[in-house]
Amino acid sequence: MSPKKSRIKDIARMAGVSIGTIDRVIHNRGEVAEKTRLKVQRILKETNYSPNFMAQVLKSKKRFHLVSLLPAPTEDNPFWKKHPLGMIRAIEELDPFPVILSQVTFDMQNEEDFQKKTGNVLSLKPDGVLLAPIFKSESISFCTRLQKEKVPFVFIDEYIEDTDFLAYIGEDIFQSGRVAGQLTDLVTPEKSDILVVTIARNIRNVHHLTSRTEGFLSYFRKSGKNKGKKIIINIPDPSTADVKNAIDKAFLDNPGIRSVFITGSRSYLIALYLGKKGFNSIDLIGYDLLDLNIKYLKSGNIRFLIGQRPEEQTYKGIKKLFEYLSQHKIPDKIEYLPVDIVTSENVDFFL
């Protein structure tokens, strides 16, 4: 067989049929005699023929409208500033193709705003949706509406099992909690206590932080050497005063604390608190390469950070949606990204 790639007219000549017949077999549409269909399929297999889907997309007048629904970055939580960069890179790579992106953001401290913005997304008549399902119950309702409208959706940052999502790209949340547990175990004396801090208004609805905590605790139940208490607190407001009051009480009630694990992105708030108090012997483990987190990591106030690769999540999410819509390519349901363990010695590698 010639190494030159076979064209559809070559397949038609070998099969002794028209180009239209080959097209109907490839796309499984129209009536084709069984004997002819089997013959064409055999030749397609022997020649390793694959249709040029990208050329078909370019010729098509169909424009794919993708819509993202992600949290809006804030001054105290700029983590979500990086996600649009991955989407922009994906759209730039897809520039020759008929695809556009609309970005919708919501207040991640406000379930009502999320519900309102889901209506905005649906009004845009999207062909595909990229979603960070921060609020579990509201996200399930939204995904049910997307499924009813036959709109494929891809999760990033976390996923909800009881939905018909196309794909998920991000960390294994429970496992990353276990990794955080192992890191904490390495630096905490065996009999000392560990403080677990979550900063969220409604912890019951923000299930990814709960999953991290469960993973963290499971490590100590099964593998950890530390036998001290695990003190779990939830701070509903990220204001400096609320953080100070909550942490003050935790240390007053539990003077044996020697390590603090932050389940979210605001490690810098705790680092700032510890620095002001002069608690230099406390090890702090948290998430995400925010500028302030990096500052405190380099200064030694934060011991470890766990990175989530936000740009890679959104980049891959947009590409998977486009490939599904344009080529009918079914992606892997779950794509876990590596858990990046970042220290003051290797942080510049990740920037």
MORAQUI-V222948 format. One record per residue. N is the residue number from 0. SS is DSSP state (2 for helix, 1 for strand, 0 for the rest). PHI is phi in radians with two decimals (999 if undefined). D_LAST is the distance of its C-alpha to the last C-alpha in Angstrom with 2 decimals. Layout:
n=N ss=SS phi=PHI d_last=D_LAST
n=N ss=SS phi=PHI d_last=D_LAST
This chain:
n=0 ss=0 phi=999 d_last=48.69
n=1 ss=0 phi=-1.17 d_last=47.16
n=2 ss=0 phi=-1.22 d_last=43.42
n=3 ss=0 phi=-1.16 d_last=43.37
n=4 ss=0 phi=-1.14 d_last=41.95
n=5 ss=0 phi=-1.27 d_last=44.86
n=6 ss=0 phi=-1.74 d_last=45.21
n=7 ss=2 phi=-1.09 d_last=46.87
n=8 ss=2 phi=-1.25 d_last=50.07
n=9 ss=2 phi=-1.19 d_last=50.17
n=10 ss=2 phi=-1.10 d_last=50.04
n=11 ss=2 phi=-1.08 d_last=52.82
n=12 ss=2 phi=-1.12 d_last=54.97
n=13 ss=2 phi=-1.13 d_last=54.63
n=14 ss=2 phi=-1.51 d_last=55.49
n=15 ss=0 phi=1.22 d_last=58.27
n=16 ss=0 phi=-2.31 d_last=57.11
n=17 ss=0 phi=-1.41 d_last=55.72
n=18 ss=2 phi=-1.08 d_last=52.09
n=19 ss=2 phi=-1.07 d_last=52.52
n=20 ss=2 phi=-1.13 d_last=53.49
n=21 ss=2 phi=-1.07 d_last=50.35
n=22 ss=2 phi=-1.07 d_last=48.22
n=23 ss=2 phi=-1.17 d_last=50.03
n=24 ss=2 phi=-1.21 d_last=49.46
n=25 ss=2 phi=-1.05 d_last=45.74
n=26 ss=0 phi=-1.73 d_last=45.17
n=27 ss=0 phi=0.93 d_last=47.88
n=28 ss=0 phi=-2.39 d_last=49.87
n=29 ss=0 phi=1.43 d_last=53.52
n=30 ss=0 phi=-1.49 d_last=56.48
n=31 ss=0 phi=-2.36 d_last=56.44
n=32 ss=0 phi=-0.98 d_last=59.14
n=33 ss=2 phi=-0.99 d_last=57.98
n=34 ss=2 phi=-1.08 d_last=59.17
n=35 ss=2 phi=-1.16 d_last=57.31
n=36 ss=2 phi=-1.04 d_last=54.11
n=37 ss=2 phi=-1.12 d_last=54.14
n=38 ss=2 phi=-1.11 d_last=54.87
n=39 ss=2 phi=-1.12 d_last=52.01
n=40 ss=2 phi=-1.08 d_last=49.56
n=41 ss=2 phi=-1.13 d_last=50.75
n=42 ss=2 phi=-1.18 d_last=50.17
n=43 ss=2 phi=-1.04 d_last=46.72
n=44 ss=2 phi=-1.21 d_last=45.81
n=45 ss=2 phi=-1.12 d_last=47.46
n=46 ss=0 phi=-1.64 d_last=45.68
n=47 ss=0 phi=0.94 d_last=42.24
n=48 ss=0 phi=-1.23 d_last=42.34
n=49 ss=0 phi=-2.37 d_last=39.44
n=50 ss=0 phi=-1.16 d_last=39.70
n=51 ss=0 phi=-1.44 d_last=37.29
n=52 ss=2 phi=-1.10 d_last=35.89
n=53 ss=2 phi=-1.13 d_last=33.54
n=54 ss=2 phi=-1.13 d_last=36.55
n=55 ss=2 phi=-1.13 d_last=38.39
n=56 ss=2 phi=-1.14 d_last=35.67
n=57 ss=2 phi=-1.08 d_last=35.70
n=58 ss=2 phi=-1.34 d_last=39.47
n=59 ss=0 phi=-1.23 d_last=39.47
n=60 ss=0 phi=-1.57 d_last=39.98
n=61 ss=0 phi=-1.26 d_last=38.10
n=62 ss=0 phi=-1.87 d_last=35.02
n=63 ss=1 phi=-1.57 d_last=32.53
n=64 ss=1 phi=-1.89 d_last=31.33
n=65 ss=1 phi=-1.75 d_last=28.28
n=66 ss=1 phi=-2.27 d_last=27.54
n=67 ss=1 phi=-1.82 d_last=24.63
n=68 ss=1 phi=-2.26 d_last=25.41
n=69 ss=1 phi=-2.27 d_last=22.42
n=70 ss=1 phi=-1.12 d_last=22.18
n=71 ss=0 phi=-1.39 d_last=21.80
n=72 ss=0 phi=-1.16 d_last=18.94
n=73 ss=0 phi=-2.22 d_last=20.53
n=74 ss=0 phi=-1.08 d_last=19.99
n=75 ss=0 phi=-1.55 d_last=20.13
n=76 ss=0 phi=-2.49 d_last=18.09
n=77 ss=2 phi=-1.43 d_last=15.40
n=78 ss=2 phi=-0.90 d_last=13.86
n=79 ss=2 phi=-1.41 d_last=15.75
n=80 ss=2 phi=-1.21 d_last=14.28
n=81 ss=0 phi=-1.45 d_last=11.70
n=82 ss=2 phi=-1.08 d_last=14.56
n=83 ss=2 phi=-1.05 d_last=16.41
n=84 ss=2 phi=-1.10 d_last=13.72
n=85 ss=2 phi=-1.19 d_last=14.43
n=86 ss=2 phi=-1.17 d_last=18.11
n=87 ss=2 phi=-1.09 d_last=18.17
n=88 ss=2 phi=-1.09 d_last=16.75
n=89 ss=2 phi=-1.13 d_last=19.44
n=90 ss=2 phi=-1.14 d_last=22.13
n=91 ss=2 phi=-1.11 d_last=21.42
n=92 ss=2 phi=-1.20 d_last=21.94
n=93 ss=0 phi=-1.61 d_last=25.06
n=94 ss=0 phi=-0.91 d_last=26.34
n=95 ss=0 phi=-1.17 d_last=29.55
n=96 ss=0 phi=-1.75 d_last=30.52
n=97 ss=0 phi=-1.37 d_last=32.25
n=98 ss=1 phi=-2.42 d_last=29.54
n=99 ss=1 phi=-2.25 d_last=28.44
n=100 ss=1 phi=-2.22 d_last=26.13
n=101 ss=1 phi=-1.98 d_last=27.05
n=102 ss=1 phi=-1.91 d_last=24.70
n=103 ss=1 phi=-2.08 d_last=26.44
n=104 ss=1 phi=-2.13 d_last=24.94
n=105 ss=1 phi=-2.41 d_last=26.65
n=106 ss=0 phi=-1.37 d_last=26.73
n=107 ss=0 phi=-1.32 d_last=25.42
n=108 ss=0 phi=-1.81 d_last=27.91
n=109 ss=0 phi=-2.44 d_last=30.81
n=110 ss=2 phi=-1.10 d_last=32.39
n=111 ss=2 phi=-1.13 d_last=34.89
n=112 ss=2 phi=-1.16 d_last=32.31
n=113 ss=2 phi=-1.05 d_last=30.77
n=114 ss=2 phi=-1.06 d_last=34.30
n=115 ss=2 phi=-1.08 d_last=34.95
n=116 ss=2 phi=-1.26 d_last=31.85
n=117 ss=2 phi=-1.12 d_last=32.85
n=118 ss=2 phi=-1.12 d_last=36.03
n=119 ss=2 phi=-1.09 d_last=34.14
n=120 ss=2 phi=-1.09 d_last=32.32
n=121 ss=2 phi=-1.11 d_last=35.67
n=122 ss=2 phi=-1.18 d_last=37.28
n=123 ss=0 phi=-1.41 d_last=34.92
n=124 ss=0 phi=0.94 d_last=36.49
n=125 ss=0 phi=-1.26 d_last=33.30
n=126 ss=0 phi=-1.53 d_last=33.48
n=127 ss=1 phi=-2.79 d_last=30.46
n=128 ss=1 phi=-2.26 d_last=28.30
n=129 ss=1 phi=-1.84 d_last=24.74
n=130 ss=1 phi=-2.36 d_last=24.98
n=131 ss=0 phi=-1.79 d_last=23.24
n=132 ss=0 phi=-1.44 d_last=26.42
n=133 ss=0 phi=-1.05 d_last=25.70
n=134 ss=0 phi=-1.70 d_last=29.44
n=135 ss=2 phi=-1.12 d_last=31.28
n=136 ss=2 phi=-1.14 d_last=34.84
n=137 ss=2 phi=-1.15 d_last=34.08
n=138 ss=2 phi=-1.19 d_last=31.73
n=139 ss=2 phi=-1.08 d_last=34.53
n=140 ss=2 phi=-1.08 d_last=36.94
n=141 ss=2 phi=-1.13 d_last=34.69
n=142 ss=2 phi=-1.13 d_last=34.08
n=143 ss=2 phi=-1.10 d_last=37.85
n=144 ss=2 phi=-1.18 d_last=38.38
n=145 ss=2 phi=-1.09 d_last=35.90
n=146 ss=2 phi=-1.10 d_last=37.70
n=147 ss=2 phi=-1.09 d_last=41.03
n=148 ss=0 phi=-1.48 d_last=39.91
n=149 ss=0 phi=1.03 d_last=38.63
n=150 ss=0 phi=-1.82 d_last=35.11
n=151 ss=1 phi=-1.20 d_last=32.48
n=152 ss=1 phi=-2.42 d_last=29.44
n=153 ss=1 phi=-2.08 d_last=26.14
n=154 ss=1 phi=-1.61 d_last=24.45
n=155 ss=1 phi=-2.23 d_last=20.78
n=156 ss=0 phi=1.28 d_last=19.48
n=157 ss=0 phi=-2.89 d_last=22.95
n=158 ss=0 phi=-2.46 d_last=26.31
n=159 ss=0 phi=-2.00 d_last=29.97
n=160 ss=0 phi=-1.10 d_last=32.31
n=161 ss=0 phi=-1.44 d_last=35.44
n=162 ss=0 phi=-2.46 d_last=34.41
n=163 ss=0 phi=-1.64 d_last=34.74
n=164 ss=0 phi=-1.33 d_last=31.07
n=165 ss=0 phi=-1.29 d_last=30.19
n=166 ss=1 phi=-2.83 d_last=26.91
n=167 ss=1 phi=-2.29 d_last=24.16
n=168 ss=1 phi=-2.20 d_last=20.50
n=169 ss=1 phi=2.84 d_last=18.46
n=170 ss=0 phi=-1.35 d_last=18.65
n=171 ss=0 phi=-1.41 d_last=22.01
n=172 ss=2 phi=-1.07 d_last=22.36
n=173 ss=2 phi=-1.07 d_last=25.22
n=174 ss=2 phi=-1.18 d_last=23.74
n=175 ss=2 phi=-1.15 d_last=20.44
n=176 ss=2 phi=-1.12 d_last=22.82
n=177 ss=2 phi=-1.16 d_last=24.53
n=178 ss=2 phi=-1.08 d_last=21.40
n=179 ss=2 phi=-1.06 d_last=20.88
n=180 ss=2 phi=-1.10 d_last=24.56
n=181 ss=2 phi=-1.13 d_last=24.33
n=182 ss=2 phi=-1.07 d_last=21.58
n=183 ss=2 phi=-1.13 d_last=23.76
n=184 ss=2 phi=-1.10 d_last=26.82
n=185 ss=2 phi=-1.15 d_last=25.49
n=186 ss=2 phi=-1.90 d_last=25.16
n=187 ss=0 phi=-1.88 d_last=28.12
n=188 ss=0 phi=-0.96 d_last=31.70
n=189 ss=0 phi=-1.02 d_last=33.98
n=190 ss=0 phi=-1.76 d_last=36.21
n=191 ss=0 phi=-1.47 d_last=33.74
n=192 ss=1 phi=-1.62 d_last=32.83
n=193 ss=1 phi=-2.21 d_last=29.56
n=194 ss=1 phi=-1.76 d_last=28.77
n=195 ss=1 phi=-1.92 d_last=27.13
n=196 ss=1 phi=-2.05 d_last=26.09
n=197 ss=1 phi=-2.08 d_last=25.70
n=198 ss=1 phi=-1.92 d_last=25.39
n=199 ss=0 phi=-2.82 d_last=27.03
n=200 ss=0 phi=-1.23 d_last=30.25
n=201 ss=0 phi=-2.31 d_last=31.80
n=202 ss=0 phi=-1.09 d_last=30.47
n=203 ss=0 phi=-1.17 d_last=33.06
n=204 ss=0 phi=-1.69 d_last=31.70
n=205 ss=0 phi=-1.66 d_last=27.95
n=206 ss=2 phi=-1.31 d_last=28.32
n=207 ss=2 phi=-1.20 d_last=24.77
n=208 ss=2 phi=-1.23 d_last=24.58
n=209 ss=2 phi=-1.12 d_last=28.03
n=210 ss=2 phi=-1.14 d_last=27.05
n=211 ss=2 phi=-1.11 d_last=24.23
n=212 ss=2 phi=-1.08 d_last=26.85
n=213 ss=2 phi=-1.09 d_last=29.36
n=214 ss=2 phi=-1.11 d_last=27.10
n=215 ss=2 phi=-1.02 d_last=26.33
n=216 ss=2 phi=-1.20 d_last=30.07
n=217 ss=2 phi=-1.13 d_last=31.10
n=218 ss=2 phi=-1.06 d_last=29.27
n=219 ss=2 phi=-1.29 d_last=31.45
n=220 ss=2 phi=-1.20 d_last=34.54
n=221 ss=2 phi=-1.88 d_last=34.24
n=222 ss=0 phi=-2.30 d_last=32.25
n=223 ss=0 phi=-1.20 d_last=31.27
n=224 ss=0 phi=-1.55 d_last=33.08
n=225 ss=0 phi=-1.17 d_last=32.72
n=226 ss=0 phi=-2.00 d_last=35.99
n=227 ss=0 phi=-1.31 d_last=35.35
n=228 ss=0 phi=-1.27 d_last=35.41
n=229 ss=1 phi=-1.94 d_last=32.62
n=230 ss=1 phi=-1.64 d_last=32.89
n=231 ss=1 phi=-1.94 d_last=31.49
n=232 ss=1 phi=-2.28 d_last=31.26
n=233 ss=1 phi=-2.07 d_last=30.28
n=234 ss=1 phi=-1.89 d_last=29.56
n=235 ss=0 phi=-1.29 d_last=30.43
n=236 ss=0 phi=-2.18 d_last=29.23
n=237 ss=0 phi=-1.39 d_last=25.86
n=238 ss=0 phi=-1.08 d_last=27.70
n=239 ss=2 phi=-1.01 d_last=27.46
n=240 ss=2 phi=-1.13 d_last=31.17
n=241 ss=2 phi=-1.13 d_last=31.23
n=242 ss=2 phi=-1.08 d_last=28.36
n=243 ss=2 phi=-1.04 d_last=30.19
n=244 ss=2 phi=-1.10 d_last=33.51
n=245 ss=2 phi=-1.19 d_last=32.33
n=246 ss=2 phi=-1.25 d_last=30.51
n=247 ss=2 phi=-0.95 d_last=33.45
n=248 ss=2 phi=-1.13 d_last=35.83
n=249 ss=2 phi=-1.08 d_last=33.86
n=250 ss=2 phi=-1.29 d_last=33.83
n=251 ss=2 phi=-1.15 d_last=37.43
n=252 ss=2 phi=-1.35 d_last=38.63
n=253 ss=0 phi=-2.37 d_last=36.61
n=254 ss=0 phi=-1.16 d_last=36.41
n=255 ss=0 phi=-1.52 d_last=35.37
n=256 ss=1 phi=-1.16 d_last=31.75
n=257 ss=1 phi=-2.20 d_last=29.29
n=258 ss=1 phi=-2.48 d_last=26.16
n=259 ss=1 phi=-2.28 d_last=24.67
n=260 ss=1 phi=-1.91 d_last=22.83
n=261 ss=1 phi=-1.79 d_last=21.37
n=262 ss=0 phi=-1.35 d_last=21.60
n=263 ss=0 phi=-2.08 d_last=19.44
n=264 ss=0 phi=-1.55 d_last=16.51
n=265 ss=0 phi=-1.61 d_last=18.39
n=266 ss=2 phi=-1.05 d_last=17.92
n=267 ss=2 phi=-1.07 d_last=17.61
n=268 ss=2 phi=-1.13 d_last=21.22
n=269 ss=2 phi=-1.28 d_last=22.52
n=270 ss=2 phi=-1.07 d_last=20.61
n=271 ss=2 phi=-1.08 d_last=22.23
n=272 ss=2 phi=-1.07 d_last=25.54
n=273 ss=2 phi=-1.08 d_last=25.48
n=274 ss=2 phi=-1.13 d_last=24.69
n=275 ss=2 phi=-1.15 d_last=27.60
n=276 ss=2 phi=-1.41 d_last=29.85
n=277 ss=0 phi=1.32 d_last=29.07
n=278 ss=0 phi=-1.49 d_last=28.32
n=279 ss=0 phi=-1.35 d_last=26.22
n=280 ss=0 phi=-1.60 d_last=27.37
n=281 ss=0 phi=-1.51 d_last=25.94
n=282 ss=1 phi=-1.58 d_last=22.97
n=283 ss=1 phi=-2.08 d_last=20.65
n=284 ss=1 phi=-2.17 d_last=18.82
n=285 ss=1 phi=-2.65 d_last=17.09
n=286 ss=1 phi=-2.14 d_last=14.73
n=287 ss=0 phi=1.41 d_last=11.57
n=288 ss=0 phi=-1.60 d_last=8.31
n=289 ss=0 phi=-1.35 d_last=10.23
n=290 ss=2 phi=-1.00 d_last=10.09
n=291 ss=2 phi=-1.21 d_last=13.34
n=292 ss=2 phi=-1.08 d_last=12.58
n=293 ss=2 phi=-1.12 d_last=9.77
n=294 ss=2 phi=-0.99 d_last=12.49
n=295 ss=2 phi=-1.31 d_last=15.07
n=296 ss=2 phi=-1.15 d_last=13.26
n=297 ss=2 phi=-1.17 d_last=12.96
n=298 ss=2 phi=-1.44 d_last=16.54
n=299 ss=0 phi=1.66 d_last=17.84
n=300 ss=0 phi=-1.29 d_last=19.06
n=301 ss=0 phi=-1.97 d_last=16.98
n=302 ss=0 phi=-1.48 d_last=17.48
n=303 ss=1 phi=-2.40 d_last=15.35
n=304 ss=1 phi=-2.14 d_last=13.08
n=305 ss=1 phi=-1.93 d_last=13.40
n=306 ss=1 phi=-1.62 d_last=10.81
n=307 ss=0 phi=-2.00 d_last=12.64
n=308 ss=0 phi=0.95 d_last=10.67
n=309 ss=2 phi=-1.08 d_last=12.36
n=310 ss=2 phi=-1.12 d_last=11.83
n=311 ss=2 phi=-1.18 d_last=13.28
n=312 ss=2 phi=-1.05 d_last=16.08
n=313 ss=2 phi=-1.26 d_last=17.31
n=314 ss=2 phi=-1.04 d_last=17.01
n=315 ss=2 phi=-1.20 d_last=19.12
n=316 ss=2 phi=-1.09 d_last=21.37
n=317 ss=2 phi=-1.12 d_last=22.42
n=318 ss=2 phi=-1.12 d_last=23.06
n=319 ss=2 phi=-1.15 d_last=25.16
n=320 ss=2 phi=-1.09 d_last=27.19
n=321 ss=2 phi=-1.11 d_last=27.93
n=322 ss=2 phi=-1.14 d_last=28.96
n=323 ss=2 phi=-1.19 d_last=31.17
n=324 ss=2 phi=-1.24 d_last=32.84
n=325 ss=2 phi=-1.57 d_last=33.33
n=326 ss=2 phi=-2.08 d_last=34.05
n=327 ss=0 phi=1.03 d_last=35.09
n=328 ss=0 phi=-1.47 d_last=32.49
n=329 ss=0 phi=-1.47 d_last=32.23
n=330 ss=0 phi=-1.38 d_last=28.73
n=331 ss=0 phi=-1.03 d_last=28.22
n=332 ss=0 phi=-1.07 d_last=28.80
n=333 ss=1 phi=-2.15 d_last=25.92
n=334 ss=1 phi=-2.18 d_last=22.60
n=335 ss=1 phi=-1.39 d_last=20.70
n=336 ss=0 phi=-1.60 d_last=17.01
n=337 ss=0 phi=-1.05 d_last=15.91
n=338 ss=0 phi=-1.54 d_last=15.49
n=339 ss=1 phi=-1.50 d_last=12.23
n=340 ss=1 phi=-1.70 d_last=13.31
n=341 ss=1 phi=-1.97 d_last=10.75
n=342 ss=0 phi=-2.16 d_last=12.31
n=343 ss=0 phi=-1.12 d_last=12.10
n=344 ss=0 phi=-1.45 d_last=12.44
n=345 ss=0 phi=-2.05 d_last=9.66
n=346 ss=2 phi=-1.06 d_last=6.88
n=347 ss=2 phi=-1.12 d_last=5.22
n=348 ss=2 phi=-1.14 d_last=5.69
n=349 ss=2 phi=-1.60 d_last=3.81
n=350 ss=0 phi=-1.64 d_last=0.00
